[in-house]
Amino acid sequence: MNARFYAPDAHASGEVLALPDDEAGHLTRVLRLKVGDTVRVFNGRGGEFEAVIDSAGRNGVEVRVGAAREAAREARVALTLAQAVLKGDRMDDVVRDAVMIGVAAIQPIITTRTEVARSALEKGSRVGRWHRVAVSSAKQCGRAVVPPIREPLTLETLLRAVAAERSSGPTLMLVEPGAASRTIALGDLAPEAPRESTLVVGPEGGWAAEDVAAAAAVCGLLTLGGRTIRADAMAAVAISALFARWGEF
């Protein structure tokens, strides 16, 4: 398969367009491709095309867009991952894996026990970094869609939005067994796939009792058994389990 590159401006055959700087650097310095080589480009919104390198040098890379290609099928369930922000670069791993498995969007959230302040997220331009991770993961896994990485919200704000949009599909908060009087095991979920859903995953320290109590009014509280799983692996495990339950795999 030809190398794939993210070209958000690609719309139709015949266009000549410049690749983003990161993509141009990967093409020239890592893969060492040259003028005339064939590649594929995808625009992050589901469009994928054949392309030929038209120019490549210090000033950037331009490609000539060719025929449209059939893009990889997206998941039937438009699943949003609402993930409590994790420390260090662990959030990068969550974004990479969630995009690879097939989520439709990622919503970072700030919870009672989140150990990263919102001001630190803004200062470090984390959302831009996570977008680049999402692009890289889409390139690797063959998706032509780059899921949006939304601006961080507090859990309280997210739950208010969930309460106001009851028709948008089930919202499931992942909790430990015994965290509340009423929880749902994975096997108790209806196997029929919803059109969309939101999965809420907590931080390293787990959910505070007040977080679970607030969520219980608008979310299903989902458990995945008794094992303790690392916070940076939990989303991948849960997304995979839900997709398997809903017949995606």
Secondary structure, 3 states (H helix, E strand, C coil): CCCEEECCCCCCCCCEEECCHHHHHHHHHHCCCCCCCEEEEECEECCEEEEEEEEEECCEEEEEEEEEECCCCCCCCEEEEEEECCCCCHHHHHHHHHHHHCCCEEEEEECCCCCCCHHHHHHCCHHHHHHHHHHHHHHHHCCCECCCECCCEEHHHHHHHHHHCHHHCCEEEECCCCCCCCCEEHHHCCCCCCCEEEEEECCCCCCCHHHHHHHHCCCEEEECCCCCCCHHHHHHHHHHHHHHHCCCC
